[in-house]
Amino acid sequence: MASLEIVTVPCRSDNYAYLLRDASGAVAVVDAPETAPIVAALEERGWGLDWIWLTHHHADHVAGVADLVARYGCKVAGARADAERLPKLDRMLGEGETVALGEAQAAVIDVSGHTVNHIAYHFPEAKAVFTGDSLFVLGCGRVFEGTHAMMWASLSKLARLDPATTVWCGHEYTLGNLAFARAVEPGNAKLAEQGAEYEQARAEGRPTVPTTIGRELAANPFLRAKEPSLQAALGLSGADAAAVFAEARRRKDAF
């Protein structure tokens, strides 16, 4: 199995970037919200930087790209279909393609919804997925550019990954997501259990990432649109899952 070392790098007020290093010593960063914390994390470990892998075009995910490229001479990868809105890409990617980091291979998943042409990076062997602003701990991205049906389809792809897959998302939004999840599914025992863990983590200044697909299936309302308990809580028993998801997302927008 190709090993993958993952370092969480807090950026800005609530963003996360992730340094990835495979056994060959190749290093990538997933998203570049700002330069200084990423440089500090690299220097602390004596690492260079070979790649920047972008999930989507929003400024709080790409603001550090130019400085990092100038400093390290690294290359940039991102969605082919969004190339006009992203910094200059050296590698253009799409759904079903793979991108290598040394010996480690990541599959590209189209997770459009928050933005159109948003992508995630999935390492099947290392059982890790980098979701940007699609799937969060106990939440999902606000649907800015796509449709609710598009976002549900994207989240459904992630939900089908191995339940043991670790999920590394783009923001520390967990406590806000927890408050909403408790409001819509107050009787969910797994949610109560996870919530206590997350509250303690934040009280101690620790990130709540990574989560896992399995944990999210048990407690994240945005992956639970097929569950009778969530459907009933939203007054939509027996409704189509995409419609249940859309109602949950609308309620979260107004929460």
C-alpha positions as CSV (number, residue, x, y, z in Angstrom):
1,M,0.0,0.0,0.0
2,A,1.3,3.5,-0.8
3,S,1.6,5.3,2.4
4,L,0.3,8.9,2.7
5,E,1.3,11.3,5.5
6,I,-1.3,14.0,6.0
7,V,-0.8,17.3,7.9
8,T,-3.7,19.6,8.7
9,V,-2.8,23.3,8.3
10,P,-5.2,25.8,9.8
11,C,-5.5,28.9,7.6
12,R,-7.3,32.2,7.7
13,S,-10.1,32.2,10.3
14,D,-11.6,28.7,9.7
15,N,-10.0,27.2,6.5
16,Y,-7.9,24.1,6.3
17,A,-5.2,23.2,3.8
18,Y,-3.7,19.8,3.9
19,L,-0.1,18.8,3.2
20,L,0.3,15.3,1.7
21,R,3.5,13.4,1.5
22,D,3.9,10.0,0.0
23,A,6.7,7.4,0.7
24,S,8.8,8.8,-2.2
25,G,9.0,12.2,-0.6
26,A,6.7,13.9,-3.1
27,V,4.6,16.7,-1.4
28,A,1.3,18.3,-2.4
29,V,-1.0,20.8,-0.7
30,V,-4.7,20.5,-1.1
31,D,-6.0,24.1,-1.5
32,A,-4.0,27.2,-0.7
33,P,-6.1,29.6,1.4
34,E,-3.0,31.7,2.3
35,T,0.7,31.4,2.1
36,A,2.3,31.8,5.5
37,P,0.8,28.9,7.5
38,I,1.6,26.5,4.6
39,V,5.2,27.7,4.3
40,A,5.6,27.4,8.1
41,A,4.3,23.8,8.1
42,L,6.6,22.9,5.2
43,E,9.7,24.5,6.7
44,E,9.0,22.9,10.1
45,R,9.3,19.5,8.4
46,G,12.0,20.4,5.9
47,W,9.8,19.6,3.0
48,G,9.6,21.1,-0.4
49,L,6.3,21.5,-2.4
50,D,5.7,19.7,-5.7
51,W,2.0,20.3,-6.3
52,I,-1.0,22.4,-5.3
53,W,-4.2,20.5,-5.9
54,L,-7.3,22.8,-6.0
55,T,-10.8,21.7,-5.1
56,H,-12.6,24.9,-6.4
57,H,-12.2,28.5,-7.4
58,H,-13.3,30.4,-4.3
59,A,-10.7,33.0,-3.2
60,D,-10.4,31.5,0.3
61,H,-9.0,28.3,-1.4
62,V,-6.7,29.8,-4.0
63,A,-5.3,33.0,-2.5
64,G,-1.9,31.5,-1.7
65,V,-1.3,29.9,-5.1
66,A,0.8,32.6,-6.8
67,D,3.1,33.0,-3.8
68,L,3.6,29.3,-3.4
69,V,4.4,28.8,-7.1
70,A,6.9,31.7,-7.0
71,R,8.6,30.3,-3.9
72,Y,8.7,26.5,-4.7
73,G,8.3,26.3,-8.4
74,C,5.5,23.8,-7.8
75,K,2.8,22.9,-10.3
76,V,-0.9,23.4,-10.0
77,A,-3.8,20.9,-10.7
78,G,-7.5,21.6,-10.8
79,A,-10.7,21.0,-12.7
80,R,-10.4,21.2,-16.4
81,A,-13.9,22.4,-16.7
82,D,-13.2,25.4,-14.4
83,A,-9.8,26.3,-15.8
84,E,-11.0,29.8,-16.7
85,R,-11.8,30.6,-13.0
86,L,-8.8,28.9,-11.4
87,P,-5.2,30.0,-11.3
88,K,-3.1,28.8,-14.3
89,L,-3.2,25.0,-14.3
90,D,-0.3,22.7,-15.2
91,R,-2.6,19.6,-14.9
92,M,-6.3,19.7,-15.8
93,L,-8.5,17.0,-14.2
94,G,-12.0,15.6,-14.5
95,E,-14.2,13.0,-13.0
96,G,-12.8,9.5,-13.3
97,E,-9.2,10.6,-13.9
98,T,-6.4,9.9,-11.5
99,V,-3.5,12.2,-10.4
100,A,-0.3,10.8,-8.9
101,L,1.6,12.0,-5.9
102,G,4.8,9.9,-6.1
103,E,3.5,6.4,-5.8
104,A,0.1,7.4,-4.4
105,Q,-2.8,7.7,-6.8
106,A,-5.8,9.9,-6.2
107,A,-9.1,9.5,-8.1
108,V,-10.9,12.7,-9.0
109,I,-14.6,12.9,-8.1
110,D,-16.8,15.7,-9.5
111,V,-18.7,17.0,-6.4
112,S,-20.4,20.0,-8.0
113,G,-23.0,21.9,-6.0
114,H,-21.3,24.4,-3.8
115,T,-19.7,25.5,-7.0
116,V,-20.1,23.9,-10.4
117,N,-17.0,21.9,-11.3
118,H,-15.9,21.5,-7.7
119,I,-13.7,18.3,-7.4
120,A,-12.6,16.0,-4.5
121,Y,-9.5,13.9,-4.3
122,H,-9.9,10.3,-3.2
123,F,-7.0,8.0,-2.3
124,P,-8.6,4.5,-2.3
125,E,-5.5,2.7,-0.9
126,A,-4.9,5.2,1.9
127,K,-8.7,5.5,2.5
128,A,-8.7,9.3,2.5
129,V,-10.8,11.8,0.6
130,F,-10.2,15.6,0.4
131,T,-13.7,17.2,0.0
132,G,-13.1,20.9,-0.1
133,D,-16.4,22.6,0.5
134,S,-18.7,19.7,-0.6
135,L,-18.9,17.4,2.5
136,F,-18.1,18.9,6.0
137,V,-18.1,17.3,9.4
138,L,-21.8,17.1,10.1
139,G,-22.6,19.4,7.2
140,C,-22.2,20.2,3.6
141,G,-21.4,23.3,1.5
142,R,-24.0,25.9,0.8
143,V,-25.3,25.5,-2.7
144,F,-24.1,28.6,-4.4
145,E,-23.8,27.7,-8.1
146,G,-25.3,24.3,-8.6
147,T,-28.8,22.9,-7.7
148,H,-29.9,20.9,-4.7
149,A,-30.3,17.8,-6.9
150,M,-26.7,18.3,-8.1
151,M,-25.4,18.6,-4.6
152,W,-27.3,15.5,-3.4
153,A,-25.9,13.5,-6.3
154,S,-22.4,14.7,-5.4
155,L,-22.8,13.8,-1.7
156,S,-24.2,10.4,-2.7
157,K,-21.0,9.6,-4.5
158,L,-19.0,10.4,-1.4
159,A,-21.5,8.3,0.7
160,R,-20.7,5.3,-1.4
161,L,-17.0,5.3,-0.4
162,D,-15.6,2.8,2.1
163,P,-17.1,3.8,5.5
164,A,-13.6,3.7,6.9
165,T,-12.4,6.5,4.5
166,T,-11.2,9.5,6.4
167,V,-12.7,12.8,5.3
168,W,-10.6,16.0,5.3
169,C,-12.8,19.1,4.5
170,G,-12.1,22.7,3.8
171,H,-13.4,24.5,6.9
172,E,-13.8,24.2,10.6
173,Y,-17.6,24.6,10.6
174,T,-18.4,21.7,12.9
175,L,-20.0,23.3,15.9
176,G,-22.4,25.3,13.8
177,N,-23.2,22.1,11.9
178,L,-23.7,20.3,15.1
179,A,-26.2,22.8,16.4
180,F,-28.3,22.3,13.3
181,A,-28.0,18.5,13.3
182,R,-29.2,18.4,16.9
183,A,-32.2,20.6,16.0
184,V,-33.4,18.3,13.2
185,E,-32.5,14.9,14.7
186,P,-32.4,15.4,18.5
187,G,-32.9,11.7,19.2
188,N,-29.8,10.5,17.2
189,A,-27.6,8.8,19.7
190,K,-24.5,8.7,17.4
191,L,-24.9,12.4,16.9
192,A,-25.0,13.0,20.6
193,E,-21.8,10.9,21.0
194,Q,-20.0,12.7,18.2
195,G,-21.2,16.1,19.4
196,A,-19.6,15.7,22.8
197,E,-16.3,14.7,21.2
198,Y,-16.3,17.7,18.9
199,E,-17.2,20.1,21.6
200,Q,-14.3,18.9,23.7
201,A,-11.9,19.0,20.7
202,R,-12.8,22.7,20.0
203,A,-12.6,23.6,23.7
204,E,-9.0,22.3,23.6
205,G,-8.2,24.1,20.3
206,R,-8.0,20.9,18.3
207,P,-9.4,20.5,14.7
208,T,-12.4,18.2,14.4
209,V,-11.0,16.7,11.1
210,P,-10.7,14.1,10.0
211,T,-14.1,12.5,10.3
212,T,-15.0,9.3,8.4
213,I,-17.7,8.4,5.8
214,G,-19.1,6.0,8.4
215,R,-19.4,8.6,11.1
216,E,-21.1,11.0,8.7
217,L,-23.6,8.4,7.5
218,A,-24.6,8.0,11.2
219,A,-24.9,11.6,12.1
220,N,-24.7,14.1,9.2
221,P,-28.2,15.1,8.2
222,F,-27.1,15.9,4.7
223,L,-26.1,12.3,4.1
224,R,-29.2,10.9,5.8
225,A,-32.0,12.0,3.5
226,K,-33.0,8.4,2.9
227,E,-33.4,7.7,6.7
228,P,-37.0,7.6,7.9
229,S,-36.0,9.4,11.2
230,L,-34.7,12.4,9.3
231,Q,-37.6,12.4,6.8
232,A,-40.1,12.4,9.6
233,A,-38.3,15.2,11.4
234,L,-38.6,17.3,8.3
235,G,-42.2,16.4,7.7
236,L,-41.3,14.5,4.5
237,S,-41.8,10.8,5.4
238,G,-41.5,8.7,2.2
239,A,-40.4,11.6,0.1
240,D,-37.6,11.4,-2.6
241,A,-34.2,11.7,-0.9
242,A,-33.2,14.6,-3.1
243,A,-36.2,16.5,-2.0
244,V,-35.5,15.7,1.7
245,F,-31.9,16.9,1.2
246,A,-33.1,20.1,-0.4
247,E,-35.4,20.9,2.5
248,A,-32.6,20.2,5.0
249,R,-30.3,22.5,3.1
250,R,-32.9,25.3,2.9
251,R,-33.5,25.0,6.6
252,K,-29.7,25.1,7.3
253,D,-29.4,28.2,5.2
254,A,-32.0,30.0,7.4
255,F,-30.8,28.5,10.7
